[in-house]
Amino acid sequence: MEHHRNSFSWVEQGAGRPVVFLHPIVGTRHYWDPQLAGLSDQFRCIALDAPGYGGQPSESLTPTELGTRVIEFFDALEVPLADLVGLSLGAMHALYALGVAPERIGRVVLADTSLAFGANPIEWLTEWLAPIDGGGSPVDLAAAAIDAIVADPLVDDVRSKLVTAFGQVTESALRHASSTIAHHDASAIVPSIPNPCLVVCGEHDEETPLSYSEALAEALPRGELAVIRGAGHLSSIEHPESFNEIVRNFLA
């Protein structure tokens, strides 16, 4: 079911313990449709749009503000406690939320992410945003960007929906999200996170390689690591059954 309230857009399915899903830069709330379909028999699955996605206002927010926004979403739902599942950009937002109010969060899945950004931020932003800086729009980089970060080609209808959704993201939202990724550094937050955290990584993820996930899991006081065989950076949509099983077992 679709919902729009204040500055939030989300979709939810199921009943039970609430689990909030936070999407990657190339997704929207509907990125998580395979998880809502696969896990809503046991959980209240809630997929939230990032700032500037889903028709919401685009804002340049600090990590603390991004984390606070997640907690404010809990408040909007009148949910005192929820689990979090984030992938890439979404996992960064989850880490920032843990830095703001860990007591409002239960168990956390951090997929295809890192302790800190692992490349030169200026060089990465220049290359990543080149189509936009050249006068294009997000739709001009959507297909190539998605194809470049998966291990094997996505099923046609899945790829088409993902490309279409990402192509509708505004330029300002894309720039703000890209800046968040390029300047990501949770090294001051992670050592004091008290929550149980599962770090998930696609075996063939070249954006945030396994070594990044290993370092993050080791730095987390209650961190665990799981690897999804055959997956790239978008592990939850490349191998949804495996991802869902891992998440279900961890959250149960």
Steps between C-alpha positions, in 0.01 A plus 500: 500500500631844401523780757592868483511711814687820578844457342484120480397259226494129571341171415422229750370146511430249774457513876714419799832641611581809289800484268597817312685459169731773365586484130824558302569804285375319188169402663183639650265352759393247235855367479398290800192342341659150503562534873151628575356209305731246658507611864158656565359168617701549821582871524345840441727597211530875437708639213581871530609738225822693559485883495422622149378161382138409436400859434617620841698825545872471437716611791870521569522329838792418727547140621346594834201657325458192279503279809254729677269481199477121539406538866247771412345251260460258791322781684271565202405133503464507880747214513715505816740232375578352158762290330690648206614353169710723276703444186786723383373859547216361711744318726686827550175663611445206737845551653426869548170415670689268733725793584197712593268267691612136527240442770224548238646230278502123546702282266669641191598359160771700322537379142769583246645794687813607686641661809608797287514590132790317341593719202598858424170687544571772245612254232203271565246783492651638179476163325162400643329831425663557160175433306317753720776760480491456123141616488321170550260380767488196730324301229813539285717309746240264648540194276879509478536566872281206596655260248849587625442400862324163467687173460266362233233674289175554686176344378355734238191614690697551821762703315238703316316596819825591673625711209166679468480579872858624520451706187223694674724617783567874485846632422527675835404183688760302307769757573419508871495120526825476304667745736385295798665191354822677403546649846376202700698429815338314789826410674415721798156341537557131446715404804227612741198347325338260751250341260535157338606567140526266204729617221400347166715509188459373148785264414585697187427850629763725343358827637535400863714184488490223756804646677291811579225287652750298700649819644155634589388176664822487701462861616142450618488379863220254412568459131453188289576441132308316228600465134249450218661277240481616142371848585644840422432835666119475485493168685141530623356532150749272322436206734185592693427152630845466656487853636154450649601176668804664658296796621218283634738279696682799646189695600300204630 
